[in-house]
């Protein structure tokens, strides 16, 4: 019996060491050497202070800034551990809301967002990514259309010409990967940092 069990135990220990220790350490080491900035989270610093990451969205509430996609991430309610509370862009609990298109809470939230955005820019149709969450809830990008939709609000709040802000959006728009994969996108944090420099 022991003769049959010993190989299974040896394989279990060997695979645990290889896949649980050796492989992760090797990949981390290679990433630190080849892609040090990305391996550290693609952090963005201004004046020696980390202001965010290129890979994780964050909340911008002021009218002077571009707003990102809504985020459905949550955190445990500090008053009741059986419930959750909204915690936008919480990387500790990445995920979507899992609400279906017929869910009343989702429909009401989306309609409320559309109504609010229509007040901001009544002459334009609201881009879908300004009212829908991403699958991860952490998406740092919006579509160029979503950025351009916000230009009138930002121009008014900052007392800047709309054309200058539109050009800023164009300058920060990334195309499809290899010209084929994905969609054109704008990183909201990088765009807002450039907007502060433009106004400065």
KERO-960208 format. One record per atom (N, C-alpha, C): residue number from 1; atom name; z, y, x. Coordinates in nm, 2 decimals, decimal comma. Each point is the difference from the previous one (the first is absolute). Last residue first. Example, Ala and Ser with C-alpha at 12.3 -4.5 7.8 and 13.67 -1.06 7.14 Angstrom:
     i   at       zz       yy       xx
     2    N     0,71    -0,22     1,28
     2   CA     0,00     0,11     0,09
     2    C     0,08     0,11    -0,08
     1    N    -0,01    -0,57     0,03
     1   CA     0,00     0,12    -0,09
     1    C     0,00     0,12     0,09
This chain:
     i   at       zz       yy       xx
   200    N    -1,65     7,47    -0,25
   200   CA     0,09     0,06     0,10
   200    C    -0,07     0,10     0,09
   199    N    -0,19    -0,29    -0,35
   199   CA     0,06     0,11    -0,06
   199    C     0,08     0,08     0,10
   198    N    -0,22    -0,40     0,13
   198   CA    -0,10     0,10    -0,05
   198    C     0,06     0,12    -0,05
   197    N     0,28    -0,36     0,13
   197   CA    -0,06     0,07     0,12
   197    C    -0,10     0,11    -0,05
   196    N     0,18    -0,28    -0,33
   196   CA     0,11     0,09     0,06
   196    C    -0,06     0,08     0,12
   195    N    -0,27    -0,33    -0,18
   195   CA     0,01     0,11    -0,10
   195    C     0,10     0,10     0,05
   194    N    -0,04    -0,41     0,23
   194   CA    -0,12     0,09     0,03
   194    C     0,01     0,13    -0,09
   193    N     0,31    -0,34    -0,09
   193   CA     0,03     0,06     0,13
   193    C    -0,11     0,10     0,04
   192    N    -0,08    -0,25    -0,39
   192   CA     0,10     0,10    -0,02
   192    C     0,05     0,07     0,13
   191    N    -0,31    -0,36     0,02
   191   CA    -0,06     0,11    -0,07
   191    C     0,10     0,12    -0,02
   190    N     0,15    -0,41     0,17
   190   CA    -0,08     0,07     0,11
   190    C    -0,06     0,12    -0,06
   189    N     0,24    -0,27    -0,30
   189   CA     0,09     0,06     0,09
   189    C    -0,08     0,08     0,11
   188    N    -0,25    -0,26    -0,32
   188   CA     0,07     0,12    -0,06
   188    C     0,09     0,07     0,10
   187    N    -0,46    -0,28     0,08
   187   CA     0,14    -0,02     0,02
   187    C     0,07     0,13    -0,04
   186    N    -0,48    -0,20    -0,19
   186   CA     0,07     0,12     0,07
   186    C     0,14    -0,04     0,02
   185    N    -0,51    -0,28    -0,10
   185   CA     0,14     0,03    -0,03
   185    C     0,05     0,12     0,09
   184    N    -0,45    -0,36    -0,18
   184   CA     0,04     0,12     0,07
   184    C     0,15     0,04    -0,04
   183    N    -0,10    -0,51    -0,04
   183   CA    -0,05     0,12    -0,06
   183    C     0,04     0,12     0,08
   182    N    -0,09    -0,56     0,12
   182   CA     0,09     0,09    -0,05
   182    C    -0,07     0,12    -0,07
   181    N    -0,30    -0,26     0,34
   181   CA     0,12    -0,05    -0,06
   181    C     0,10     0,12    -0,04
   180    N    -0,44     0,07     0,22
   180   CA    -0,02    -0,09    -0,11
   180    C     0,13    -0,03    -0,08
   179    N    -0,08     0,27     0,42
   179   CA    -0,10     0,05    -0,10
   179    C    -0,01    -0,09    -0,12
   178    N     0,33    -0,05     0,35
   178   CA    -0,13    -0,05     0,04
   178    C    -0,11     0,04    -0,09
   177    N     0,42     0,12    -0,22
   177   CA     0,01    -0,07     0,12
   177    C    -0,14    -0,07     0,04
   176    N     0,02     0,45    -0,31
   176   CA     0,02    -0,15    -0,01
   176    C     0,00    -0,06     0,14
   175    N     0,13     0,51     0,00
   175   CA    -0,10    -0,08    -0,07
   175    C     0,04    -0,14    -0,01
   174    N     0,31     0,46     0,03
   174   CA    -0,05    -0,11     0,08
   174    C    -0,09    -0,08    -0,09
   173    N     0,19     0,53     0,00
   173   CA    -0,05    -0,11    -0,08
   173    C    -0,05    -0,11     0,10
   172    N     0,16     0,46     0,10
   172   CA     0,10    -0,11     0,01
   172    C    -0,04    -0,12    -0,08
   171    N    -0,26     0,41     0,01
   171   CA     0,02    -0,03     0,14
   171    C     0,10    -0,12     0,02
   170    N    -0,10     0,17    -0,44
   170   CA    -0,12    -0,07     0,06
   170    C     0,03    -0,04     0,15
   169    N     0,33     0,25    -0,22
   169   CA    -0,01    -0,14    -0,06
   169    C    -0,12    -0,07     0,06
   168    N     0,05     0,44     0,12
   168   CA     0,11    -0,07     0,06
   168    C    -0,01    -0,15    -0,05
   167    N    -0,28     0,31    -0,20
   167   CA    -0,05    -0,03     0,14
   167    C     0,10    -0,09     0,07
   166    N     0,13     0,18    -0,41
   166   CA    -0,10    -0,11    -0,02
   166    C    -0,06    -0,04     0,13
   165    N     0,29     0,36     0,00
   165   CA     0,07    -0,12    -0,02
   165    C    -0,09    -0,12    -0,03
   164    N    -0,18     0,43     0,06
   164   CA     0,07    -0,04     0,13
   164    C     0,07    -0,13    -0,02
   163    N    -0,21     0,20    -0,38
   163   CA    -0,09    -0,05     0,09
   163    C     0,06    -0,05     0,13
   162    N     0,25     0,23    -0,34
   162   CA    -0,02    -0,14    -0,02
   162    C    -0,10    -0,06     0,10
   161    N     0,32     0,42     0,13
   161   CA    -0,13    -0,03    -0,07
   161    C    -0,02    -0,15    -0,02
   160    N     0,50     0,20     0,01
   160   CA    -0,11    -0,03     0,09
   160    C    -0,13    -0,02    -0,07
   159    N     0,50     0,05    -0,13
   159   CA    -0,08     0,12     0,01
   159    C    -0,11    -0,01     0,11
   158    N     0,33    -0,33    -0,17
   158   CA     0,00     0,05     0,14
   158    C    -0,07     0,13     0,02
   157    N     0,03    -0,23    -0,43
   157   CA     0,14     0,00     0,05
   157    C     0,01     0,06     0,14
   156    N    -0,43    -0,05    -0,20
   156   CA     0,08     0,10    -0,07
   156    C     0,14     0,01     0,06
   155    N    -0,28    -0,34     0,17
   155   CA    -0,06     0,13     0,03
   155    C     0,08     0,12    -0,06
   154    N     0,10    -0,45    -0,12
   154   CA     0,05     0,03     0,13
   154    C    -0,05     0,14     0,05
   153    N    -0,15    -0,17    -0,42
   153   CA     0,15     0,02     0,00
   153    C     0,05     0,05     0,13
   152    N    -0,46    -0,12    -0,03
   152   CA     0,03     0,13    -0,07
   152    C     0,15     0,03     0,00
   151    N    -0,15    -0,43     0,19
   151   CA    -0,03     0,12     0,08
   151    C     0,03     0,13    -0,07
   150    N     0,02    -0,48    -0,14
   150   CA     0,12     0,07     0,02
   150    C    -0,02     0,14     0,07
   149    N    -0,35    -0,33    -0,09
   149   CA     0,06     0,04    -0,13
   149    C     0,12     0,09     0,02
   148    N    -0,20    -0,20     0,38
   148   CA    -0,08     0,12    -0,05
   148    C     0,06     0,04    -0,13
   147    N     0,18    -0,39     0,18
   147   CA     0,04     0,11     0,08
   147    C    -0,07     0,13    -0,05
   146    N    -0,12    -0,41    -0,20
   146   CA     0,14     0,04    -0,04
   146    C     0,05     0,12     0,08
   145    N    -0,43    -0,18     0,11
   145   CA     0,00     0,07    -0,13
   145    C     0,14     0,04    -0,05
   144    N    -0,05    -0,25     0,40
   144   CA    -0,04     0,14     0,02
   144    C    -0,01     0,07    -0,13
   143    N     0,34    -0,40     0,02
   143   CA    -0,14     0,01     0,01
   143    C    -0,04     0,15     0,02
   142    N     0,46    -0,20     0,18
   142   CA    -0,05     0,03    -0,13
   142    C    -0,16     0,01     0,03
   141    N     0,46    -0,23     0,29
   141   CA    -0,13     0,06    -0,02
   141    C    -0,03     0,04    -0,15
   140    N     0,38    -0,25     0,21
   140   CA     0,01     0,13     0,05
   140    C    -0,13     0,08    -0,03
   139    N     0,27    -0,44    -0,24
   139   CA    -0,12     0,05     0,05
   139    C     0,01     0,15     0,04
   138    N     0,32    -0,34    -0,19
   138   CA     0,03     0,07     0,12
   138    C    -0,13     0,07     0,05
   137    N     0,06    -0,32    -0,37
   137   CA     0,09     0,11    -0,03
   137    C     0,02     0,09     0,12
   136    N    -0,28    -0,41    -0,07
   136   CA     0,12     0,00     0,08
   136    C     0,10     0,11    -0,04
   135    N    -0,41    -0,05    -0,23
   135   CA     0,06    -0,13    -0,01
   135    C     0,13     0,00     0,08
   134    N    -0,15     0,47    -0,18
   134   CA    -0,07    -0,10     0,07
   134    C     0,08    -0,13    -0,01
   133    N    -0,02     0,38    -0,39
   133   CA     0,07    -0,04     0,12
   133    C    -0,08    -0,10     0,08
   132    N    -0,16     0,41    -0,35
   132   CA     0,02    -0,14     0,01
   132    C     0,07    -0,03     0,14
   131    N    -0,15     0,44    -0,14
   131   CA     0,09    -0,05    -0,11
   131    C     0,03    -0,15     0,01
   130    N    -0,29     0,25     0,30
   130   CA     0,11     0,09    -0,01
   130    C     0,10    -0,04    -0,11
   129    N    -0,41    -0,23     0,10
   129   CA     0,10    -0,03     0,10
   129    C     0,12     0,10     0,00
   128    N    -0,40     0,03    -0,29
   128   CA     0,09    -0,11    -0,03
   128    C     0,11    -0,02     0,09
   127    N    -0,23     0,49    -0,09
   127   CA    -0,03    -0,13     0,07
   127    C     0,11    -0,11    -0,03
   126    N    -0,14     0,41    -0,34
   126   CA     0,11    -0,05     0,09
   126    C    -0,05    -0,12     0,07
   125    N    -0,33     0,41    -0,17
   125   CA     0,06    -0,13    -0,04
   125    C     0,10    -0,05     0,10
   124    N    -0,10     0,54    -0,08
   124   CA    -0,05    -0,12     0,07
   124    C     0,07    -0,13    -0,06
   123    N     0,09     0,46    -0,14
   123   CA    -0,15    -0,01    -0,01
   123    C    -0,05    -0,13     0,07
   122    N     0,48     0,16    -0,03
   122   CA    -0,06    -0,05    -0,13
   122    C    -0,15    -0,02     0,00
   121    N     0,43     0,01     0,34
   121   CA    -0,15     0,02     0,02
   121    C    -0,07    -0,05    -0,13
   120    N     0,48     0,03     0,00
   120   CA    -0,02     0,05     0,14
   120    C    -0,15     0,03     0,02
   119    N     0,14    -0,21    -0,40
   119   CA     0,05     0,14     0,00
   119    C    -0,03     0,07     0,14
   118    N    -0,09    -0,46    -0,05
   118   CA    -0,10     0,08    -0,07
   118    C     0,04     0,14    -0,01
   117    N     0,30    -0,31     0,19
   117   CA    -0,11     0,03     0,09
   117    C    -0,11     0,08    -0,07
   116    N     0,36    -0,16    -0,26
   116   CA     0,05     0,09     0,10
   116    C    -0,11     0,05     0,09
   115    N    -0,10    -0,34    -0,31
   115   CA     0,02     0,13    -0,07
   115    C     0,05     0,11     0,10
   114    N    -0,05    -0,44     0,16
   114   CA    -0,13     0,06    -0,03
   114    C     0,02     0,13    -0,06
   113    N     0,38    -0,25     0,07
   113   CA    -0,05     0,05     0,13
   113    C    -0,13     0,07    -0,02
   112    N     0,19    -0,22    -0,37
   112   CA     0,08     0,12     0,03
   112    C    -0,05     0,06     0,13
   111    N    -0,19    -0,40    -0,14
   111   CA    -0,04     0,11    -0,09
   111    C     0,07     0,13     0,04
   110    N     0,13    -0,39     0,23
   110   CA    -0,13     0,04     0,04
   110    C    -0,05     0,12    -0,09
   109    N     0,41    -0,20    -0,12
   109   CA     0,01     0,06     0,13
   109    C    -0,14     0,06     0,05
   108    N     0,02    -0,26    -0,40
   108   CA     0,07     0,13    -0,02
   108    C     0,01     0,08     0,13
   107    N    -0,18    -0,44     0,01
   107   CA    -0,09     0,09    -0,07
   107    C     0,06     0,14    -0,02
   106    N     0,28    -0,34     0,19
   106   CA    -0,11     0,04     0,09
   106    C    -0,09     0,10    -0,07
   105    N     0,34    -0,18    -0,26
   105   CA     0,06     0,09     0,10
   105    C    -0,11     0,04     0,10
   104    N    -0,13    -0,31    -0,34
   104   CA     0,02     0,14    -0,05
   104    C     0,06     0,09     0,10
   103    N    -0,32    -0,43     0,09
   103   CA     0,14     0,03     0,00
   103    C     0,02     0,15    -0,04
   102    N    -0,43    -0,24     0,07
   102   CA     0,05     0,02    -0,14
   102    C     0,15     0,04    -0,01
   101    N    -0,23    -0,11     0,42
   101   CA    -0,07     0,12    -0,06
   101    C     0,05     0,03    -0,15
   100    N     0,34    -0,26     0,34
   100   CA    -0,14    -0,02    -0,04
   100    C    -0,05     0,12    -0,07
    99    N     0,39    -0,05     0,39
    99   CA    -0,02     0,03    -0,14
    99    C    -0,15    -0,01    -0,03
    98    N     0,22    -0,05     0,44
    98   CA    -0,03    -0,12    -0,07
    98    C    -0,01     0,02    -0,15
    97    N     0,08     0,31     0,40
    97   CA     0,09    -0,01    -0,11
    97    C    -0,01    -0,13    -0,08
    96    N    -0,11     0,02     0,53
    96   CA    -0,04     0,07    -0,12
    96    C     0,10    -0,02    -0,11
    95    N     0,12    -0,02     0,54
    95   CA    -0,06    -0,07    -0,10
    95    C    -0,04     0,09    -0,12
    94    N     0,36    -0,02     0,46
    94   CA    -0,14     0,03    -0,03
    94    C    -0,05    -0,09    -0,12
    93    N     0,46     0,14     0,22
    93   CA    -0,03    -0,07    -0,12
    93    C    -0,14     0,02    -0,04
    92    N     0,18     0,19     0,39
    92   CA     0,09    -0,11    -0,01
    92    C    -0,03    -0,09    -0,12
    91    N    -0,21     0,42     0,11
    91   CA    -0,06    -0,11     0,07
    91    C     0,09    -0,13    -0,01
    90    N    -0,07     0,43    -0,33
    90   CA     0,11    -0,07     0,07
    90    C    -0,06    -0,12     0,06
    89    N    -0,20     0,38    -0,28
    89   CA    -0,04    -0,03     0,14
    89    C     0,11    -0,07     0,08
    88    N     0,19     0,19    -0,44
    88   CA    -0,14     0,01     0,04
    88    C    -0,01    -0,02     0,15
    87    N     0,35    -0,14    -0,37
    87   CA     0,01     0,04     0,14
    87    C    -0,13     0,00     0,06
    86    N     0,27    -0,08    -0,52
    86   CA    -0,12     0,04     0,08
    86    C     0,04     0,04     0,14
    85    N     0,32    -0,35    -0,23
    85   CA    -0,04     0,14    -0,03
    85    C    -0,12     0,03     0,09
    84    N     0,27    -0,47    -0,23
    84   CA    -0,07     0,07     0,11
    84    C    -0,03     0,15    -0,04
    83    N     0,38    -0,43    -0,15
    83   CA    -0,11     0,09    -0,03
    83    C    -0,06     0,06     0,12
    82    N     0,39    -0,28    -0,01
    82   CA    -0,09    -0,08    -0,07
    82    C    -0,13     0,08    -0,04
    81    N     0,40     0,18     0,23
    81   CA    -0,09    -0,08     0,09
    81    C    -0,10    -0,09    -0,07
    80    N     0,24     0,49    -0,10
    80   CA    -0,01    -0,13    -0,07
    80    C    -0,10    -0,09     0,08
    79    N     0,12     0,43     0,15
    79   CA     0,11    -0,01    -0,10
    79    C    -0,01    -0,13    -0,07
    78    N    -0,31     0,13     0,34
    78   CA     0,13     0,00     0,06
    78    C     0,11    -0,02    -0,10
    77    N    -0,51    -0,19    -0,02
    77   CA     0,08     0,11    -0,06
    77    C     0,14    -0,01     0,06
    76    N    -0,44    -0,19     0,26
    76   CA     0,11    -0,03    -0,09
    76    C     0,08     0,12    -0,04
    75    N    -0,51     0,07     0,11
    75   CA     0,11    -0,04     0,08
    75    C     0,11    -0,04    -0,10
    74    N    -0,59     0,06     0,01
    74   CA     0,14     0,02    -0,06
    74    C     0,10    -0,03     0,10
    73    N    -0,57     0,13    -0,06
    73   CA     0,10    -0,07     0,07
    73    C     0,14     0,04    -0,06
    72    N    -0,47     0,15    -0,11
    72   CA     0,08    -0,08    -0,10
    72    C     0,12    -0,07     0,07
    71    N    -0,33     0,48     0,07
    71   CA     0,06    -0,12     0,07
    71    C     0,09    -0,08    -0,10
    70    N    -0,45     0,39     0,00
    70   CA     0,13    -0,04    -0,05
    70    C     0,05    -0,13     0,07
    69    N    -0,34     0,30     0,27
    69   CA     0,00    -0,09    -0,12
    69    C     0,14    -0,02    -0,05
    68    N    -0,05     0,44     0,28
    68   CA    -0,05    -0,13     0,01
    68    C    -0,01    -0,07    -0,13
    67    N    -0,02     0,55     0,12
    67   CA     0,08    -0,11    -0,05
    67    C    -0,07    -0,13     0,02
    66    N    -0,03     0,51     0,25
    66   CA    -0,07    -0,11    -0,07
    66    C     0,10    -0,11    -0,03
    65    N     0,19     0,51     0,05
    65   CA    -0,05    -0,12     0,08
    65    C    -0,08    -0,09    -0,09
    64    N     0,23     0,41    -0,14
    64   CA    -0,07     0,04     0,12
    64    C    -0,06    -0,12     0,08
    63    N     0,28    -0,02    -0,40
    63   CA    -0,13     0,03    -0,04
    63    C    -0,09     0,04     0,13
    62    N     0,43    -0,34     0,03
    62   CA    -0,03     0,14    -0,01
    62    C    -0,15     0,02    -0,03
    61    N     0,21    -0,43     0,08
    61   CA     0,02     0,05    -0,13
    61    C    -0,05     0,15    -0,02
    60    N    -0,06    -0,48     0,30
    60   CA    -0,01     0,14     0,02
    60    C     0,00     0,06    -0,14
    59    N     0,13    -0,51     0,25
    59   CA    -0,01     0,09    -0,12
    59    C    -0,01     0,15     0,05
    58    N    -0,20    -0,45     0,26
    58   CA     0,13     0,07    -0,02
    58    C    -0,02     0,10    -0,12
    57    N    -0,25    -0,48     0,27
    57   CA     0,00     0,13    -0,07
    57    C     0,14     0,06    -0,01
    56    N    -0,20    -0,33     0,40
    56   CA     0,09     0,00    -0,12
    56    C     0,00     0,14    -0,07
    55    N    -0,24    -0,10     0,41
    55   CA    -0,02    -0,12    -0,07
    55    C     0,08    -0,01    -0,13
    54    N     0,00     0,35     0,35
    54   CA    -0,13     0,00    -0,05
    54    C    -0,02    -0,12    -0,10
    53    N     0,48     0,24     0,08
    53   CA    -0,09    -0,10     0,06
    53    C    -0,14     0,01    -0,07
    52    N     0,43     0,38     0,09
    52   CA    -0,05    -0,11    -0,09
    52    C    -0,08    -0,10     0,08
    51    N     0,25     0,37     0,19
    51   CA    -0,02     0,06    -0,14
    51    C    -0,06    -0,11    -0,09
    50    N     0,29     0,07     0,49
    50   CA    -0,08    -0,09    -0,07
    50    C    -0,01     0,05    -0,15
    49    N     0,09     0,30     0,45
    49   CA     0,06    -0,06    -0,12
    49    C    -0,10    -0,08    -0,07
    48    N    -0,09     0,28     0,38
    48   CA     0,10    -0,10     0,04
    48    C     0,07    -0,06    -0,11
    47    N    -0,36     0,32    -0,07
    47   CA     0,11     0,06     0,07
    47    C     0,12    -0,09     0,04
    46    N    -0,30    -0,25    -0,29
    46   CA    -0,03     0,15     0,01
    46    C     0,12     0,06     0,06
    45    N    -0,23    -0,53    -0,08
    45   CA     0,10     0,09     0,04
    45    C    -0,05     0,14     0,00
    44    N    -0,11    -0,53    -0,21
    44   CA    -0,05     0,14     0,03
    44    C     0,12     0,09     0,03
    43    N    -0,10    -0,57     0,02
    43   CA     0,08     0,11    -0,04
    43    C    -0,07     0,13     0,04
    42    N    -0,11    -0,51    -0,01
    42   CA    -0,09     0,12    -0,01
    42    C     0,07     0,12    -0,05
    41    N     0,20    -0,44     0,12
    41   CA    -0,01     0,05    -0,14
    41    C    -0,09     0,11    -0,02
    40    N     0,08    -0,27     0,41
    40   CA     0,12     0,07    -0,03
    40    C     0,00     0,07    -0,14
    39    N    -0,37    -0,24     0,17
    39   CA     0,11    -0,10     0,00
    39    C     0,13     0,07    -0,03
    38    N    -0,39     0,26     0,06
    38   CA     0,00    -0,07    -0,13
    38    C     0,11    -0,10    -0,01
    37    N    -0,05     0,24     0,41
    37   CA     0,03     0,09    -0,11
    37    C     0,01    -0,07    -0,14
    36    N    -0,12    -0,25     0,40
    36   CA     0,14     0,04     0,00
    36    C     0,03     0,10    -0,12
    35    N    -0,37    -0,36     0,14
    35   CA     0,00     0,10    -0,10
    35    C     0,15     0,05    -0,02
    34    N    -0,11    -0,31     0,35
    34   CA    -0,13     0,04    -0,04
    34    C     0,00     0,11    -0,10
    33    N     0,42    -0,18     0,17
    33   CA    -0,09     0,03     0,11
    33    C    -0,13     0,06    -0,04
    32    N     0,31    -0,15    -0,32
    32   CA     0,06     0,11     0,07
    32    C    -0,08     0,04     0,11
    31    N    -0,14    -0,38    -0,24
    31   CA    -0,02     0,12    -0,08
    31    C     0,06     0,12     0,07
    30    N     0,08    -0,42     0,19
    30   CA    -0,14     0,04     0,01
    30    C    -0,03     0,13    -0,07
    29    N     0,43    -0,18    -0,04
    29   CA    -0,03     0,04     0,13
    29    C    -0,14     0,05     0,02
    28    N     0,12    -0,20    -0,41
    28   CA     0,07     0,14     0,02
    28    C    -0,03     0,05     0,13
    27    N    -0,15    -0,43    -0,08
    27   CA    -0,08     0,09    -0,07
    27    C     0,06     0,15     0,01
    26    N     0,25    -0,36     0,19
    26   CA    -0,13     0,02     0,07
    26    C    -0,09     0,10    -0,07
    25    N     0,40    -0,12    -0,21
    25   CA     0,03     0,07     0,13
    25    C    -0,13     0,03     0,07
    24    N    -0,03    -0,28    -0,39
    24   CA     0,04     0,14    -0,03
    24    C     0,02     0,09     0,12
    23    N    -0,08    -0,47     0,08
    23   CA    -0,12     0,07    -0,05
    23    C     0,04     0,15    -0,04
    22    N     0,36    -0,28     0,15
    22   CA    -0,10     0,02     0,11
    22    C    -0,12     0,08    -0,06
    21    N     0,35    -0,11    -0,31
    21   CA     0,05     0,07     0,11
    21    C    -0,12     0,04     0,10
    20    N    -0,05    -0,26    -0,42
    20   CA     0,10     0,10    -0,03
    20    C     0,05     0,09     0,12
    19    N    -0,34    -0,35     0,02
    19   CA    -0,04     0,09    -0,10
    19    C     0,10     0,10    -0,03
    18    N     0,09    -0,32     0,34
    18   CA    -0,13     0,05     0,02
    18    C    -0,04     0,11    -0,10
    17    N     0,41    -0,24    -0,04
    17   CA     0,00     0,08     0,12
    17    C    -0,13     0,07     0,02
    16    N     0,03    -0,31    -0,35
    16   CA     0,09     0,12    -0,03
    16    C     0,00     0,09     0,12
    15    N    -0,23    -0,41     0,05
    15   CA    -0,07     0,10    -0,08
    15    C     0,08     0,12    -0,04
    14    N     0,22    -0,34     0,25
    14   CA    -0,11     0,05     0,08
    14    C    -0,08     0,11    -0,09
    13    N     0,34    -0,25    -0,21
    13   CA     0,06     0,10     0,09
    13    C    -0,11     0,06     0,08
    12    N    -0,14    -0,33    -0,30
    12   CA     0,06     0,11    -0,07
    12    C     0,06     0,11     0,09
    11    N    -0,17    -0,41     0,19
    11   CA    -0,11     0,09    -0,05
    11    C     0,06     0,12    -0,08
    10    N     0,31    -0,32     0,14
    10   CA    -0,06     0,07     0,12
    10    C    -0,11     0,09    -0,04
     9    N     0,20    -0,27    -0,33
     9   CA     0,09     0,11     0,04
     9    C    -0,06     0,07     0,12
     8    N    -0,24    -0,37    -0,16
     8   CA     0,00     0,11    -0,10
     8    C     0,09     0,11     0,04
     7    N     0,00    -0,39     0,27
     7   CA    -0,13     0,08     0,02
     7    C     0,00     0,12    -0,10
     6    N     0,38    -0,30    -0,04
     6   CA     0,00     0,08     0,12
     6    C    -0,13     0,08     0,02
     5    N     0,07    -0,33    -0,35
     5   CA     0,05     0,13    -0,03
     5    C    -0,01     0,09     0,12
     4    N    -0,11    -0,46     0,02
     4   CA    -0,10     0,06    -0,09
     4    C     0,04     0,15    -0,02
     3    N     0,28    -0,29     0,26
     3   CA    -0,13     0,01     0,07
     3    C    -0,11     0,07    -0,09
     2    N     0,43    -0,10    -0,17
     2   CA     0,01     0,11     0,09
     2    C    -0,14     0,02     0,07
     1    N     0,04    -0,38    -0,27
     1   CA     0,00     0,12    -0,08
     1    C     0,00     0,13     0,09
